[in-house]
Amino acid sequence: MISDEILKKIKKIHIKSLRLVNSEMAGQYKSVFKGSGIEFEEFREYSFGDDVKHIDWKVSTRLNKPFIKRYKEERESTVILLIDMSASSIFGSLNKKIETAAETASILSFNAIKNNDKVGAIFFTDRVEKYIAPKKGSAHIWKLIKEIFTFKPLGKGTDIENAVKYLNKVIRKKMFVFIISDFLDKKNYLLPLKITNKKHEVINIILSDKNDFNLPSTGIFLFSDLETGKTKYFDASSKKTKKEYEARKKKEYFKIKESFKKAKIDYIEMNTDASIDTTLVKYFRQRERRKS
């Protein structure tokens, strides 16, 4: 059973996402995330003026006359959401990270189905937790949002490498892949991401919360790493300790962004206090300018 509180959140995100995709955002999404590639349509006998490079020599030899391959442009795209359900990704101000992840996934999904695209999802922690095959329709998106809020993961850690390797096994066709995570993975996942980005089009959505960078105002606090279980004491009343803690966290965050830049993988910074739709629209516009 879904609690009334969770149901209320799901309905709120559902309604807000529908409203947003009926605005200018839908047009921007469509212009940026077009169907990619071409697919085979038919063989046709060669006619004067046809490009000879389209001649299929095997078929032509078998039929004793030249035939060409005809293709049609693929209008339909598929969007896959890789959603990090690990302990650090769902931690934040009153679980705002998981709500931000759900709303981001919802807005992207409704934009996709309005564009007649399919949407699927992979939930992961230190293992692949759940695979939702790509489908169309608002009922499918409702189910996806509900799963994000109600899913109980088995793992606590993060293994992005394992998640993208699984993606490459189950999805053969080129598609748009949004990875929603804080990317606090101790393993080096950059090489698998670069390989995946050559096969698909990867956009990393970096979740962050103000509590990721700041200690409470005063007191001695025992912090436990949500994924490794390691503990450490921090004196929040010490300005030096606060600065060192903040500097270390900001350095980690900066390192994540720089690694994506060097690897030429698109990323979106998504803070829990920011407007999700404004952040996405800004990214769509930047991407459209780059592609034009």
ChimeraX commands (.cxc) that place a marker at each C-alpha (Angstrom):
marker #1 position 0.00,0.00,0.00 radius 0.5
marker #1 position 1.16,3.53,-0.82 radius 0.5
marker #1 position 0.86,6.06,2.02 radius 0.5
marker #1 position -1.32,9.15,1.50 radius 0.5
marker #1 position 1.78,11.35,1.81 radius 0.5
marker #1 position 3.63,9.51,-0.99 radius 0.5
marker #1 position 0.51,9.42,-3.16 radius 0.5
marker #1 position 0.11,13.18,-2.73 radius 0.5
marker #1 position 3.73,13.75,-3.80 radius 0.5
marker #1 position 3.35,11.51,-6.86 radius 0.5
marker #1 position 0.15,13.31,-7.96 radius 0.5
marker #1 position 1.78,16.72,-7.45 radius 0.5
marker #1 position 4.81,15.77,-9.58 radius 0.5
marker #1 position 2.56,14.15,-12.19 radius 0.5
marker #1 position 0.39,17.27,-12.59 radius 0.5
marker #1 position 3.34,19.68,-12.57 radius 0.5
marker #1 position 5.22,17.62,-15.19 radius 0.5
marker #1 position 2.18,17.51,-17.49 radius 0.5
marker #1 position 1.77,21.28,-17.22 radius 0.5
marker #1 position 5.43,21.92,-18.00 radius 0.5
marker #1 position 5.57,19.73,-21.09 radius 0.5
marker #1 position 2.58,21.57,-22.54 radius 0.5
marker #1 position 4.62,24.77,-22.39 radius 0.5
marker #1 position 7.60,25.86,-24.49 radius 0.5
marker #1 position 9.71,23.11,-22.90 radius 0.5
marker #1 position 8.17,20.43,-25.12 radius 0.5
marker #1 position 9.27,22.26,-28.28 radius 0.5
marker #1 position 12.79,22.68,-26.96 radius 0.5
marker #1 position 13.00,19.00,-26.01 radius 0.5
marker #1 position 11.83,17.98,-29.50 radius 0.5
marker #1 position 14.35,20.20,-31.27 radius 0.5
marker #1 position 17.24,18.94,-29.12 radius 0.5
marker #1 position 16.46,15.22,-28.81 radius 0.5
marker #1 position 15.55,14.24,-32.34 radius 0.5
marker #1 position 15.38,10.69,-33.63 radius 0.5
marker #1 position 18.84,9.58,-34.60 radius 0.5
marker #1 position 20.08,7.40,-37.40 radius 0.5
marker #1 position 18.27,5.62,-40.22 radius 0.5
marker #1 position 16.66,2.22,-40.58 radius 0.5
marker #1 position 16.32,-0.11,-43.57 radius 0.5
marker #1 position 13.02,0.21,-45.46 radius 0.5
marker #1 position 13.26,-1.81,-48.72 radius 0.5
marker #1 position 15.26,-2.92,-51.76 radius 0.5
marker #1 position 14.46,-1.13,-55.02 radius 0.5
marker #1 position 15.73,-1.64,-58.55 radius 0.5
marker #1 position 18.41,0.86,-59.49 radius 0.5
marker #1 position 17.26,3.88,-61.54 radius 0.5
marker #1 position 19.39,6.36,-63.46 radius 0.5
marker #1 position 20.49,9.12,-61.09 radius 0.5
marker #1 position 20.51,6.95,-57.92 radius 0.5
marker #1 position 23.65,7.13,-55.82 radius 0.5
marker #1 position 25.78,4.09,-56.74 radius 0.5
marker #1 position 27.07,3.82,-53.17 radius 0.5
marker #1 position 23.58,2.59,-52.15 radius 0.5
marker #1 position 23.80,-0.42,-54.49 radius 0.5
marker #1 position 23.61,-3.72,-52.60 radius 0.5
marker #1 position 26.01,-5.91,-54.57 radius 0.5
marker #1 position 24.95,-9.20,-52.98 radius 0.5
marker #1 position 21.30,-8.72,-53.94 radius 0.5
marker #1 position 22.26,-7.32,-57.34 radius 0.5
marker #1 position 24.43,-10.36,-58.13 radius 0.5
marker #1 position 21.71,-12.77,-57.06 radius 0.5
marker #1 position 19.04,-11.06,-59.22 radius 0.5
marker #1 position 21.34,-10.19,-62.14 radius 0.5
marker #1 position 20.38,-6.52,-62.07 radius 0.5
marker #1 position 21.39,-3.62,-59.80 radius 0.5
marker #1 position 19.32,-3.01,-56.66 radius 0.5
marker #1 position 19.74,-0.30,-54.08 radius 0.5
marker #1 position 18.92,-0.24,-50.39 radius 0.5
marker #1 position 16.41,2.37,-49.31 radius 0.5
marker #1 position 16.38,3.77,-45.80 radius 0.5
marker #1 position 14.03,5.94,-43.80 radius 0.5
marker #1 position 14.91,8.34,-41.04 radius 0.5
marker #1 position 14.13,7.18,-37.53 radius 0.5
marker #1 position 11.78,9.75,-36.01 radius 0.5
marker #1 position 11.27,7.90,-32.75 radius 0.5
marker #1 position 13.83,7.96,-29.95 radius 0.5
marker #1 position 14.17,5.96,-26.77 radius 0.5
marker #1 position 15.07,7.52,-23.43 radius 0.5
marker #1 position 16.57,5.45,-20.62 radius 0.5
marker #1 position 16.80,6.83,-17.08 radius 0.5
marker #1 position 19.53,5.35,-14.89 radius 0.5
marker #1 position 18.46,6.31,-11.38 radius 0.5
marker #1 position 20.83,5.96,-8.43 radius 0.5
marker #1 position 18.88,4.56,-5.48 radius 0.5
marker #1 position 21.90,4.29,-3.16 radius 0.5
marker #1 position 21.96,5.66,0.38 radius 0.5
marker #1 position 23.90,8.84,-0.44 radius 0.5
marker #1 position 21.62,9.72,-3.35 radius 0.5
marker #1 position 18.47,9.57,-1.24 radius 0.5
marker #1 position 20.05,11.53,1.63 radius 0.5
marker #1 position 19.39,15.24,1.88 radius 0.5
marker #1 position 17.03,17.82,3.34 radius 0.5
marker #1 position 13.96,15.73,4.19 radius 0.5
marker #1 position 14.84,13.32,1.37 radius 0.5
marker #1 position 14.74,16.15,-1.17 radius 0.5
marker #1 position 17.22,14.31,-3.37 radius 0.5
marker #1 position 14.84,11.47,-4.11 radius 0.5
marker #1 position 12.02,13.97,-4.76 radius 0.5
marker #1 position 14.29,15.94,-7.08 radius 0.5
marker #1 position 15.26,12.73,-8.87 radius 0.5
marker #1 position 11.59,11.76,-9.23 radius 0.5
marker #1 position 10.51,15.16,-10.54 radius 0.5
marker #1 position 13.45,15.34,-12.97 radius 0.5
marker #1 position 12.67,11.84,-14.26 radius 0.5
marker #1 position 8.99,12.75,-14.57 radius 0.5
marker #1 position 9.57,15.95,-16.57 radius 0.5
marker #1 position 12.01,14.21,-18.92 radius 0.5
marker #1 position 9.63,11.26,-19.34 radius 0.5
marker #1 position 6.57,13.36,-20.17 radius 0.5
marker #1 position 8.58,15.40,-22.66 radius 0.5
marker #1 position 9.67,12.12,-24.25 radius 0.5
marker #1 position 6.20,10.60,-24.60 radius 0.5
marker #1 position 4.80,13.89,-25.93 radius 0.5
marker #1 position 7.48,13.54,-28.63 radius 0.5
marker #1 position 6.24,9.97,-29.25 radius 0.5
marker #1 position 9.40,8.49,-27.70 radius 0.5
marker #1 position 9.66,5.46,-25.44 radius 0.5
marker #1 position 10.92,5.72,-21.85 radius 0.5
marker #1 position 12.56,3.05,-19.72 radius 0.5
marker #1 position 14.50,3.01,-16.46 radius 0.5
marker #1 position 17.21,1.16,-14.56 radius 0.5
marker #1 position 17.35,1.52,-10.77 radius 0.5
marker #1 position 20.80,0.80,-9.38 radius 0.5
marker #1 position 22.85,0.86,-6.20 radius 0.5
marker #1 position 25.97,-1.31,-5.86 radius 0.5
marker #1 position 23.95,-3.68,-8.06 radius 0.5
marker #1 position 21.25,-3.38,-10.69 radius 0.5
marker #1 position 18.05,-3.34,-8.65 radius 0.5
marker #1 position 15.30,-3.09,-11.27 radius 0.5
marker #1 position 14.87,-2.78,-15.02 radius 0.5
marker #1 position 11.75,-1.14,-16.48 radius 0.5
marker #1 position 11.57,-1.79,-20.22 radius 0.5
marker #1 position 10.97,1.22,-22.51 radius 0.5
marker #1 position 7.31,1.94,-23.29 radius 0.5
marker #1 position 5.04,4.81,-24.29 radius 0.5
marker #1 position 2.06,6.35,-22.52 radius 0.5
marker #1 position 1.32,8.43,-19.42 radius 0.5
marker #1 position 0.20,5.33,-17.48 radius 0.5
marker #1 position 3.72,3.95,-17.91 radius 0.5
marker #1 position 5.22,7.21,-16.56 radius 0.5
marker #1 position 2.84,7.15,-13.57 radius 0.5
marker #1 position 4.10,3.65,-12.76 radius 0.5
marker #1 position 7.72,4.79,-13.10 radius 0.5
marker #1 position 7.29,7.74,-10.69 radius 0.5
marker #1 position 5.47,5.51,-8.21 radius 0.5
marker #1 position 8.34,3.00,-8.37 radius 0.5
marker #1 position 10.91,5.71,-7.58 radius 0.5
marker #1 position 9.10,6.70,-4.37 radius 0.5
marker #1 position 8.15,3.22,-3.18 radius 0.5
marker #1 position 11.12,1.10,-4.26 radius 0.5
marker #1 position 13.15,-0.49,-1.45 radius 0.5
marker #1 position 16.71,-1.13,-2.67 radius 0.5
marker #1 position 18.77,-4.06,-1.40 radius 0.5
marker #1 position 22.14,-2.35,-1.82 radius 0.5
marker #1 position 23.48,0.79,-0.13 radius 0.5
marker #1 position 26.56,1.59,-2.20 radius 0.5
marker #1 position 26.96,2.92,-5.74 radius 0.5
marker #1 position 28.36,1.06,-8.74 radius 0.5
marker #1 position 27.92,3.16,-11.89 radius 0.5
marker #1 position 30.23,0.92,-13.93 radius 0.5
marker #1 position 28.01,-2.10,-13.28 radius 0.5
marker #1 position 24.87,-0.10,-14.16 radius 0.5
marker #1 position 26.16,1.12,-17.54 radius 0.5
marker #1 position 27.51,-2.34,-18.41 radius 0.5
marker #1 position 24.05,-3.76,-17.74 radius 0.5
marker #1 position 22.55,-1.00,-19.91 radius 0.5
marker #1 position 24.82,-1.93,-22.80 radius 0.5
marker #1 position 23.74,-5.57,-22.52 radius 0.5
marker #1 position 19.97,-5.01,-22.50 radius 0.5
marker #1 position 19.87,-2.03,-24.90 radius 0.5
marker #1 position 21.44,-2.47,-28.33 radius 0.5
marker #1 position 19.94,0.45,-30.23 radius 0.5
marker #1 position 21.42,3.96,-29.83 radius 0.5
marker #1 position 19.40,6.07,-27.41 radius 0.5
marker #1 position 19.46,8.98,-24.98 radius 0.5
marker #1 position 20.63,7.99,-21.50 radius 0.5
marker #1 position 20.09,10.24,-18.48 radius 0.5
marker #1 position 22.04,9.13,-15.40 radius 0.5
marker #1 position 20.52,10.70,-12.26 radius 0.5
marker #1 position 22.98,10.39,-9.36 radius 0.5
marker #1 position 25.25,12.29,-6.98 radius 0.5
marker #1 position 28.10,10.28,-8.61 radius 0.5
marker #1 position 29.72,9.59,-5.22 radius 0.5
marker #1 position 31.13,6.29,-6.38 radius 0.5
marker #1 position 34.46,5.17,-4.94 radius 0.5
marker #1 position 35.24,3.12,-8.07 radius 0.5
marker #1 position 36.58,4.67,-11.27 radius 0.5
marker #1 position 33.52,4.69,-13.52 radius 0.5
marker #1 position 34.78,7.21,-16.10 radius 0.5
marker #1 position 36.08,4.72,-18.70 radius 0.5
marker #1 position 32.81,2.70,-18.81 radius 0.5
marker #1 position 30.91,5.99,-19.14 radius 0.5
marker #1 position 33.10,7.09,-22.06 radius 0.5
marker #1 position 32.55,3.74,-23.81 radius 0.5
marker #1 position 28.78,4.00,-23.22 radius 0.5
marker #1 position 28.79,7.59,-24.52 radius 0.5
marker #1 position 30.21,6.37,-27.83 radius 0.5
marker #1 position 27.37,3.87,-28.20 radius 0.5
marker #1 position 24.56,6.02,-26.78 radius 0.5
marker #1 position 24.16,9.71,-25.96 radius 0.5
marker #1 position 24.80,10.12,-22.23 radius 0.5
marker #1 position 23.70,13.10,-20.12 radius 0.5
marker #1 position 24.70,13.00,-16.44 radius 0.5
marker #1 position 22.41,14.77,-13.97 radius 0.5
marker #1 position 24.45,15.55,-10.83 radius 0.5
marker #1 position 22.20,15.68,-7.76 radius 0.5
marker #1 position 23.38,17.85,-4.89 radius 0.5
marker #1 position 21.91,19.17,-1.65 radius 0.5
marker #1 position 23.09,22.04,0.56 radius 0.5
marker #1 position 23.61,19.56,3.42 radius 0.5
marker #1 position 26.21,17.77,1.28 radius 0.5
marker #1 position 28.62,20.66,1.85 radius 0.5
marker #1 position 27.83,22.06,5.31 radius 0.5
marker #1 position 28.15,20.86,8.88 radius 0.5
marker #1 position 25.42,21.79,11.40 radius 0.5
marker #1 position 25.98,25.06,13.31 radius 0.5
marker #1 position 27.32,23.60,16.60 radius 0.5
marker #1 position 28.07,20.38,18.45 radius 0.5
marker #1 position 30.15,17.21,18.09 radius 0.5
marker #1 position 28.75,15.00,15.37 radius 0.5
marker #1 position 29.50,11.43,14.49 radius 0.5
marker #1 position 29.13,11.14,10.72 radius 0.5
marker #1 position 28.66,7.78,9.11 radius 0.5
marker #1 position 29.34,7.31,5.41 radius 0.5
marker #1 position 25.94,6.14,4.17 radius 0.5
marker #1 position 27.52,3.75,1.67 radius 0.5
marker #1 position 30.69,2.41,3.34 radius 0.5
marker #1 position 29.53,2.58,6.97 radius 0.5
marker #1 position 32.80,4.27,8.08 radius 0.5
marker #1 position 32.40,6.81,10.89 radius 0.5
marker #1 position 34.24,10.01,11.84 radius 0.5
marker #1 position 33.74,12.71,14.51 radius 0.5
marker #1 position 33.42,16.37,13.51 radius 0.5
marker #1 position 33.40,19.40,15.81 radius 0.5
marker #1 position 30.81,21.64,14.15 radius 0.5
marker #1 position 31.63,24.55,16.49 radius 0.5
marker #1 position 35.15,24.74,15.04 radius 0.5
marker #1 position 35.40,27.19,12.13 radius 0.5
marker #1 position 38.52,25.41,10.93 radius 0.5
marker #1 position 36.77,22.02,10.86 radius 0.5
marker #1 position 33.80,23.53,9.03 radius 0.5
marker #1 position 36.00,25.12,6.39 radius 0.5
marker #1 position 38.02,21.94,5.90 radius 0.5
marker #1 position 34.85,19.86,5.59 radius 0.5
marker #1 position 33.26,22.29,3.14 radius 0.5
marker #1 position 36.48,22.54,1.08 radius 0.5
marker #1 position 36.80,18.75,0.86 radius 0.5
marker #1 position 33.19,18.31,-0.26 radius 0.5
marker #1 position 33.44,21.09,-2.84 radius 0.5
marker #1 position 36.66,19.59,-4.16 radius 0.5
marker #1 position 34.91,16.22,-4.64 radius 0.5
marker #1 position 32.05,17.91,-6.48 radius 0.5
marker #1 position 34.42,19.95,-8.69 radius 0.5
marker #1 position 36.42,16.81,-9.52 radius 0.5
marker #1 position 33.25,15.05,-10.72 radius 0.5
marker #1 position 32.38,17.95,-13.06 radius 0.5
marker #1 position 35.92,18.24,-14.40 radius 0.5
marker #1 position 36.09,14.52,-15.16 radius 0.5
marker #1 position 32.90,14.80,-17.26 radius 0.5
marker #1 position 34.28,17.83,-19.11 radius 0.5
marker #1 position 37.52,16.02,-19.98 radius 0.5
marker #1 position 35.58,12.94,-21.08 radius 0.5
marker #1 position 33.29,15.18,-23.21 radius 0.5
marker #1 position 30.16,13.86,-21.50 radius 0.5
marker #1 position 27.26,16.27,-21.07 radius 0.5
marker #1 position 26.15,17.01,-17.52 radius 0.5
marker #1 position 23.47,19.02,-15.71 radius 0.5
marker #1 position 23.95,20.36,-12.18 radius 0.5
marker #1 position 20.69,19.74,-10.30 radius 0.5
marker #1 position 20.53,21.21,-6.81 radius 0.5
marker #1 position 17.56,20.27,-4.63 radius 0.5
marker #1 position 16.84,23.96,-3.94 radius 0.5
marker #1 position 16.88,24.96,-7.60 radius 0.5
marker #1 position 13.94,25.08,-10.01 radius 0.5
marker #1 position 14.08,21.79,-11.92 radius 0.5
marker #1 position 12.22,23.04,-14.98 radius 0.5
marker #1 position 14.37,26.20,-15.19 radius 0.5
marker #1 position 17.53,24.10,-14.92 radius 0.5
marker #1 position 16.38,21.72,-17.68 radius 0.5
marker #1 position 15.23,24.53,-20.00 radius 0.5
marker #1 position 18.61,26.25,-19.58 radius 0.5
marker #1 position 20.36,22.99,-20.53 radius 0.5
marker #1 position 18.07,22.42,-23.55 radius 0.5
marker #1 position 18.87,25.92,-24.84 radius 0.5
marker #1 position 22.63,25.49,-24.35 radius 0.5
marker #1 position 22.55,22.12,-26.10 radius 0.5
marker #1 position 20.48,23.49,-28.98 radius 0.5
marker #1 position 23.02,26.29,-29.51 radius 0.5
marker #1 position 25.88,23.78,-29.53 radius 0.5
marker #1 position 24.12,21.50,-32.02 radius 0.5
marker #1 position 23.11,24.30,-34.41 radius 0.5
marker link #1:1,2 radius 0.2
marker link #1:2,3 radius 0.2
marker link #1:3,4 radius 0.2
marker link #1:4,5 radius 0.2
marker link #1:5,6 radius 0.2
marker link #1:6,7 radius 0.2
marker link #1:7,8 radius 0.2
marker link #1:8,9 radius 0.2
marker link #1:9,10 radius 0.2
marker link #1:10,11 radius 0.2
marker link #1:11,12 radius 0.2
marker link #1:12,13 radius 0.2
marker link #1:13,14 radius 0.2
marker link #1:14,15 radius 0.2
marker link #1:15,16 radius 0.2
marker link #1:16,17 radius 0.2
marker link #1:17,18 radius 0.2
marker link #1:18,19 radius 0.2
marker link #1:19,20 radius 0.2
marker link #1:20,21 radius 0.2
marker link #1:21,22 radius 0.2
marker link #1:22,23 radius 0.2
marker link #1:23,24 radius 0.2
marker link #1:24,25 radius 0.2
marker link #1:25,26 radius 0.2
marker link #1:26,27 radius 0.2
marker link #1:27,28 radius 0.2
marker link #1:28,29 radius 0.2
marker link #1:29,30 radius 0.2
marker link #1:30,31 radius 0.2
marker link #1:31,32 radius 0.2
marker link #1:32,33 radius 0.2
marker link #1:33,34 radius 0.2
marker link #1:34,35 radius 0.2
marker link #1:35,36 radius 0.2
marker link #1:36,37 radius 0.2
marker link #1:37,38 radius 0.2
marker link #1:38,39 radius 0.2
marker link #1:39,40 radius 0.2
marker link #1:40,41 radius 0.2
marker link #1:41,42 radius 0.2
marker link #1:42,43 radius 0.2
marker link #1:43,44 radius 0.2
marker link #1:44,45 radius 0.2
marker link #1:45,46 radius 0.2
marker link #1:46,47 radius 0.2
marker link #1:47,48 radius 0.2
marker link #1:48,49 radius 0.2
marker link #1:49,50 radius 0.2
marker link #1:50,51 radius 0.2
marker link #1:51,52 radius 0.2
marker link #1:52,53 radius 0.2
marker link #1:53,54 radius 0.2
marker link #1:54,55 radius 0.2
marker link #1:55,56 radius 0.2
marker link #1:56,57 radius 0.2
marker link #1:57,58 radius 0.2
marker link #1:58,59 radius 0.2
marker link #1:59,60 radius 0.2
marker link #1:60,61 radius 0.2
marker link #1:61,62 radius 0.2
marker link #1:62,63 radius 0.2
marker link #1:63,64 radius 0.2
marker link #1:64,65 radius 0.2
marker link #1:65,66 radius 0.2
marker link #1:66,67 radius 0.2
marker link #1:67,68 radius 0.2
marker link #1:68,69 radius 0.2
marker link #1:69,70 radius 0.2
marker link #1:70,71 radius 0.2
marker link #1:71,72 radius 0.2
marker link #1:72,73 radius 0.2
marker link #1:73,74 radius 0.2
marker link #1:74,75 radius 0.2
marker link #1:75,76 radius 0.2
marker link #1:76,77 radius 0.2
marker link #1:77,78 radius 0.2
marker link #1:78,79 radius 0.2
marker link #1:79,80 radius 0.2
marker link #1:80,81 radius 0.2
marker link #1:81,82 radius 0.2
marker link #1:82,83 radius 0.2
marker link #1:83,84 radius 0.2
marker link #1:84,85 radius 0.2
marker link #1:85,86 radius 0.2
marker link #1:86,87 radius 0.2
marker link #1:87,88 radius 0.2
marker link #1:88,89 radius 0.2
marker link #1:89,90 radius 0.2
marker link #1:90,91 radius 0.2
marker link #1:91,92 radius 0.2
marker link #1:92,93 radius 0.2
marker link #1:93,94 radius 0.2
marker link #1:94,95 radius 0.2
marker link #1:95,96 radius 0.2
marker link #1:96,97 radius 0.2
marker link #1:97,98 radius 0.2
marker link #1:98,99 radius 0.2
marker link #1:99,100 radius 0.2
marker link #1:100,101 radius 0.2
marker link #1:101,102 radius 0.2
marker link #1:102,103 radius 0.2
marker link #1:103,104 radius 0.2
marker link #1:104,105 radius 0.2
marker link #1:105,106 radius 0.2
marker link #1:106,107 radius 0.2
marker link #1:107,108 radius 0.2
marker link #1:108,109 radius 0.2
marker link #1:109,110 radius 0.2
marker link #1:110,111 radius 0.2
marker link #1:111,112 radius 0.2
marker link #1:112,113 radius 0.2
marker link #1:113,114 radius 0.2
marker link #1:114,115 radius 0.2
marker link #1:115,116 radius 0.2
marker link #1:116,117 radius 0.2
marker link #1:117,118 radius 0.2
marker link #1:118,119 radius 0.2
marker link #1:119,120 radius 0.2
marker link #1:120,121 radius 0.2
marker link #1:121,122 radius 0.2
marker link #1:122,123 radius 0.2
marker link #1:123,124 radius 0.2
marker link #1:124,125 radius 0.2
marker link #1:125,126 radius 0.2
marker link #1:126,127 radius 0.2
marker link #1:127,128 radius 0.2
marker link #1:128,129 radius 0.2
marker link #1:129,130 radius 0.2
marker link #1:130,131 radius 0.2
marker link #1:131,132 radius 0.2
marker link #1:132,133 radius 0.2
marker link #1:133,134 radius 0.2
marker link #1:134,135 radius 0.2
marker link #1:135,136 radius 0.2
marker link #1:136,137 radius 0.2
marker link #1:137,138 radius 0.2
marker link #1:138,139 radius 0.2
marker link #1:139,140 radius 0.2
marker link #1:140,141 radius 0.2
marker link #1:141,142 radius 0.2
marker link #1:142,143 radius 0.2
marker link #1:143,144 radius 0.2
marker link #1:144,145 radius 0.2
marker link #1:145,146 radius 0.2
marker link #1:146,147 radius 0.2
marker link #1:147,148 radius 0.2
marker link #1:148,149 radius 0.2
marker link #1:149,150 radius 0.2
marker link #1:150,151 radius 0.2
marker link #1:151,152 radius 0.2
marker link #1:152,153 radius 0.2
marker link #1:153,154 radius 0.2
marker link #1:154,155 radius 0.2
marker link #1:155,156 radius 0.2
marker link #1:156,157 radius 0.2
marker link #1:157,158 radius 0.2
marker link #1:158,159 radius 0.2
marker link #1:159,160 radius 0.2
marker link #1:160,161 radius 0.2
marker link #1:161,162 radius 0.2
marker link #1:162,163 radius 0.2
marker link #1:163,164 radius 0.2
marker link #1:164,165 radius 0.2
marker link #1:165,166 radius 0.2
marker link #1:166,167 radius 0.2
marker link #1:167,168 radius 0.2
marker link #1:168,169 radius 0.2
marker link #1:169,170 radius 0.2
marker link #1:170,171 radius 0.2
marker link #1:171,172 radius 0.2
marker link #1:172,173 radius 0.2
marker link #1:173,174 radius 0.2
marker link #1:174,175 radius 0.2
marker link #1:175,176 radius 0.2
marker link #1:176,177 radius 0.2
marker link #1:177,178 radius 0.2
marker link #1:178,179 radius 0.2
marker link #1:179,180 radius 0.2
marker link #1:180,181 radius 0.2
marker link #1:181,182 radius 0.2
marker link #1:182,183 radius 0.2
marker link #1:183,184 radius 0.2
marker link #1:184,185 radius 0.2
marker link #1:185,186 radius 0.2
marker link #1:186,187 radius 0.2
marker link #1:187,188 radius 0.2
marker link #1:188,189 radius 0.2
marker link #1:189,190 radius 0.2
marker link #1:190,191 radius 0.2
marker link #1:191,192 radius 0.2
marker link #1:192,193 radius 0.2
marker link #1:193,194 radius 0.2
marker link #1:194,195 radius 0.2
marker link #1:195,196 radius 0.2
marker link #1:196,197 radius 0.2
marker link #1:197,198 radius 0.2
marker link #1:198,199 radius 0.2
marker link #1:199,200 radius 0.2
marker link #1:200,201 radius 0.2
marker link #1:201,202 radius 0.2
marker link #1:202,203 radius 0.2
marker link #1:203,204 radius 0.2
marker link #1:204,205 radius 0.2
marker link #1:205,206 radius 0.2
marker link #1:206,207 radius 0.2
marker link #1:207,208 radius 0.2
marker link #1:208,209 radius 0.2
marker link #1:209,210 radius 0.2
marker link #1:210,211 radius 0.2
marker link #1:211,212 radius 0.2
marker link #1:212,213 radius 0.2
marker link #1:213,214 radius 0.2
marker link #1:214,215 radius 0.2
marker link #1:215,216 radius 0.2
marker link #1:216,217 radius 0.2
marker link #1:217,218 radius 0.2
marker link #1:218,219 radius 0.2
marker link #1:219,220 radius 0.2
marker link #1:220,221 radius 0.2
marker link #1:221,222 radius 0.2
marker link #1:222,223 radius 0.2
marker link #1:223,224 radius 0.2
marker link #1:224,225 radius 0.2
marker link #1:225,226 radius 0.2
marker link #1:226,227 radius 0.2
marker link #1:227,228 radius 0.2
marker link #1:228,229 radius 0.2
marker link #1:229,230 radius 0.2
marker link #1:230,231 radius 0.2
marker link #1:231,232 radius 0.2
marker link #1:232,233 radius 0.2
marker link #1:233,234 radius 0.2
marker link #1:234,235 radius 0.2
marker link #1:235,236 radius 0.2
marker link #1:236,237 radius 0.2
marker link #1:237,238 radius 0.2
marker link #1:238,239 radius 0.2
marker link #1:239,240 radius 0.2
marker link #1:240,241 radius 0.2
marker link #1:241,242 radius 0.2
marker link #1:242,243 radius 0.2
marker link #1:243,244 radius 0.2
marker link #1:244,245 radius 0.2
marker link #1:245,246 radius 0.2
marker link #1:246,247 radius 0.2
marker link #1:247,248 radius 0.2
marker link #1:248,249 radius 0.2
marker link #1:249,250 radius 0.2
marker link #1:250,251 radius 0.2
marker link #1:251,252 radius 0.2
marker link #1:252,253 radius 0.2
marker link #1:253,254 radius 0.2
marker link #1:254,255 radius 0.2
marker link #1:255,256 radius 0.2
marker link #1:256,257 radius 0.2
marker link #1:257,258 radius 0.2
marker link #1:258,259 radius 0.2
marker link #1:259,260 radius 0.2
marker link #1:260,261 radius 0.2
marker link #1:261,262 radius 0.2
marker link #1:262,263 radius 0.2
marker link #1:263,264 radius 0.2
marker link #1:264,265 radius 0.2
marker link #1:265,266 radius 0.2
marker link #1:266,267 radius 0.2
marker link #1:267,268 radius 0.2
marker link #1:268,269 radius 0.2
marker link #1:269,270 radius 0.2
marker link #1:270,271 radius 0.2
marker link #1:271,272 radius 0.2
marker link #1:272,273 radius 0.2
marker link #1:273,274 radius 0.2
marker link #1:274,275 radius 0.2
marker link #1:275,276 radius 0.2
marker link #1:276,277 radius 0.2
marker link #1:277,278 radius 0.2
marker link #1:278,279 radius 0.2
marker link #1:279,280 radius 0.2
marker link #1:280,281 radius 0.2
marker link #1:281,282 radius 0.2
marker link #1:282,283 radius 0.2
marker link #1:283,284 radius 0.2
marker link #1:284,285 radius 0.2
marker link #1:285,286 radius 0.2
marker link #1:286,287 radius 0.2
marker link #1:287,288 radius 0.2
marker link #1:288,289 radius 0.2
marker link #1:289,290 radius 0.2
marker link #1:290,291 radius 0.2
marker link #1:291,292 radius 0.2
view
